[in-house]
Amino acid sequence: MEEDSTVQRAFDLVRDGRARTLAQLRQILVSERHLAVDAQLAAHGVRARLLALMAQPGAALRPMRVCHGGGRAR
């Protein structure tokens, strides 16, 4: 269950605008004592989806839910 909460928290931090780079995101997650942060962010395309979200103008203003079916929930 830790993986789900770490990945969800990562997306929340990017959406909220608190993490604008992977380095910032990693620093926040580690400071919050999430485990295996690097491995979890690299797994199953999570990193690519986070980078895409970070690159979108106004990303912090749009809600996005993470689904585990391999795509983005709408």
VENBEL-V148748 format. One record per residue. N is the residue number from 1. PHI is phi in radians with two decimals (999 if undefined). PSI is psi in whole degrees, 0 to 359 (NA if undefined). D_LAST is the distance of its C-alpha to the last C-alpha in whole Angstrom. Layout:
BEGIN
N;PHI;PSI;D_LAST, N;PHI;PSI;D_LAST
END
This chain:
BEGIN
1;999;334;23, 2;-1.01;321;24, 3;-1.05;314;22, 4;-1.05;316;19, 5;-1.23;325;20, 6;-1.19;314;21, 7;-1.14;317;18, 8;-1.08;317;16, 9;-1.10;321;18, 10;-1.04;312;18, 11;-1.14;322;15, 12;-1.07;316;16, 13;-1.13;322;19, 14;-1.22;314;17, 15;-1.04;320;15, 16;-1.31;351;18, 17;1.44;7;20, 18;-1.35;335;22, 19;-2.19;114;22, 20;-1.84;353;22, 21;-2.40;163;24, 22;-1.12;325;24, 23;-1.11;315;27, 24;-1.09;317;26, 25;-1.05;312;23, 26;-1.05;315;26, 27;-1.04;316;29, 28;-1.15;313;27, 29;-1.10;319;25, 30;-1.14;318;29, 31;-1.14;334;30, 32;-1.51;5;28, 33;1.19;33;30, 34;-1.30;148;27, 35;-1.71;149;28, 36;0.87;46;28, 37;-1.00;311;26, 38;-1.04;316;27, 39;-1.14;319;26, 40;-1.23;323;23, 41;-1.27;337;21, 42;-1.52;344;23, 43;-1.35;143;22, 44;0.88;39;19, 45;1.29;11;18, 46;-1.06;314;17, 47;-1.01;314;19, 48;-1.08;319;18, 49;-1.19;322;14, 50;-1.15;316;16, 51;-1.09;319;18, 52;-1.10;318;16, 53;-1.14;319;14, 54;-1.11;328;18, 55;-1.37;344;19, 56;-1.36;130;16, 57;-1.09;134;18, 58;1.25;21;17, 59;-1.01;327;15, 60;-1.22;346;16, 61;-1.62;343;15, 62;-1.78;130;11, 63;-1.28;146;9, 64;-2.54;128;7, 65;-1.73;144;7, 66;-1.64;128;9, 67;-1.99;157;9, 68;-1.74;13;13, 69;-1.58;9;12, 70;1.68;356;13, 71;-2.29;188;9, 72;-1.73;132;6, 73;-1.28;144;4, 74;-2.06;NA;0
END
